[in-house]
């Protein structure tokens, strides 16, 4: 890493010792204890908030322009091996310093959440109701989303919502942004169709 400042940090309780650090540019670094594992490039315009789900398999990132992205963390949180780093280099290089690497992640969802920066992002889970994200911004809005980006409501709005009744949600489905320049575009395209099908199933259950 260089001298550019870090905007936010996130630890992963279910992956002991793992720490994510978002730099002022688009890059997110991952550390395991005192070892730098590697990074991925998020194509964000400056990350200012991060969150993770209960089993720490998902990373949620939010930026200064109000965008939220959802990432699958597909890499293993293991320290780089000195032996592997020196493989093929000969016996004289057994003390070769392990090299950080580009990490395997996949973009699942991306949506525009706020007109200004997302300064706070919180993941919440309920066994009966599902997974949710709470986002806050200087645009004066505090919003509640499903974990896949469907807007449930804005705090202070006139109409009330019920988390067990999708008919009361503000949005019928997520309004995804499709990225051509980040990992996992195929997964995003696939999930757009899957999310529409899930919404239809939820509404049919409520109607029944």
RAZI-V491418 format. One record per residue. N is the residue number from 1. PHI is phi as a letter, one per 40 degrees, with the letter a starting at -180 (* if undefined). PSI is psi in whole degrees, -180 to 180 (none if undefined). OMEGA is omega as a letter, one per 40 degrees, with the letter a starting at -180 (none if undefined). Layout:
[[N/PHI/PSI/OMEGA] [N/PHI/PSI/OMEGA]]
This chain:
[[1/*/158/i] [2/b/-159/a] [3/c/3/i] [4/c/139/a] [5/c/155/i] [6/c/132/a] [7/c/-38/a] [8/a/157/a] [9/b/154/i] [10/a/130/i] [11/b/160/a] [12/b/99/a] [13/d/-32/a] [14/c/-3/i] [15/b/78/a] [16/d/132/i] [17/g/-8/a] [18/c/134/a] [19/b/133/i] [20/b/138/i] [21/b/119/a] [22/c/123/a] [23/c/168/a] [24/c/-22/i] [25/c/-155/a] [26/c/-3/a] [27/c/136/i] [28/b/124/i] [29/b/150/i] [30/b/131/i] [31/b/144/i] [32/b/107/a] [33/f/-115/a] [34/b/12/a] [35/b/131/i] [36/c/114/i] [37/c/-46/a] [38/i/-154/a] [39/a/170/i] [40/a/156/i] [41/c/122/a] [42/c/-12/a] [43/f/25/i] [44/c/159/i] [45/c/59/i] [46/g/99/i] [47/c/134/i] [48/b/1/i] [49/a/146/i] [50/a/157/i] [51/a/168/i] [52/a/164/a] [53/c/-175/a] [54/c/-40/a] [55/c/7/i] [56/g/28/i] [57/c/-11/a] [58/b/141/i] [59/b/129/i] [60/b/129/i] [61/b/148/i] [62/b/149/a] [63/b/-178/a] [64/c/-14/i] [65/b/8/i] [66/g/12/a] [67/c/146/i] [68/b/136/i] [69/b/149/a] [70/b/126/a] [71/b/137/i] [72/c/127/i] [73/c/103/a] [74/c/-1/a] [75/c/157/i] [76/c/136/i] [77/c/79/i] [78/b/143/i] [79/c/142/i] [80/d/139/a] [81/c/128/i] [82/c/-38/a] [83/c/-43/i] [84/c/-38/a] [85/c/-31/a] [86/c/1/a] [87/d/130/i] [88/g/-2/a] [89/c/-10/i] [90/g/163/a] [91/c/-28/a] [92/c/-8/a] [93/b/24/a] [94/c/-21/i] [95/c/14/i] [96/d/132/a] [97/c/131/i] [98/d/142/a] [99/b/129/i] [100/c/161/a] [101/b/164/i] [102/c/128/a] [103/c/153/a] [104/c/108/i] [105/b/163/i] [106/b/131/i] [107/c/127/i] [108/b/-45/a] [109/a/154/i] [110/a/126/i] [111/a/158/i] [112/c/115/a] [113/c/-34/a] [114/a/161/i] [115/c/-19/i] [116/b/-171/a] [117/c/146/i] [118/c/107/a] [119/c/-13/i] [120/a/138/a] [121/a/124/a] [122/b/130/i] [123/c/140/i] [124/b/148/a] [125/b/139/i] [126/b/132/a] [127/d/-32/a] [128/c/-38/a] [129/c/-26/i] [130/h/-158/a] [131/b/143/a] [132/a/159/i] [133/b/138/i] [134/b/124/a] [135/b/143/i] [136/b/147/a] [137/a/154/i] [138/c/-7/i] [139/c/6/i] [140/g/7/a] [141/b/137/i] [142/b/117/a] [143/b/148/i] [144/b/132/a] [145/b/157/i] [146/c/162/a] [147/c/-13/i] [148/b/5/i] [149/h/12/i] [150/c/124/a] [151/c/119/i] [152/c/-46/i] [153/i/170/i] [154/b/128/a] [155/c/129/a] [156/g/-5/i] [157/c/161/a] [158/c/-40/a] [159/c/137/i] [160/c/152/i] [161/b/158/i] [162/b/127/a] [163/c/-22/i] [164/c/9/a] [165/b/93/a] [166/d/-20/i] [167/c/-24/a] [168/c/-5/a] [169/c/150/a] [170/c/-45/a] [171/b/142/i] [172/c/-29/a] [173/a/162/i] [174/c/152/i] [175/b/85/a] [176/c/148/i] [177/c/134/a] [178/b/124/a] [179/b/129/i] [180/c/-5/a] [181/b/18/i] [182/b/162/a] [183/c/148/i] [184/g/21/a] [185/d/-38/i] [186/d/-38/i] [187/c/-38/i] [188/c/-47/i] [189/d/-40/i] [190/c/-42/a] [191/c/-24/i] [192/d/-47/i] [193/c/-40/a] [194/c/-39/a] [195/c/-41/i] [196/d/-41/i] [197/c/-40/i] [198/c/-40/i] [199/c/-45/i] [200/c/-41/i] [201/c/-42/i] [202/c/-45/a] [203/c/-36/i] [204/c/-39/i] [205/c/-42/i] [206/c/-38/i] [207/c/-34/a] [208/c/none/none]]
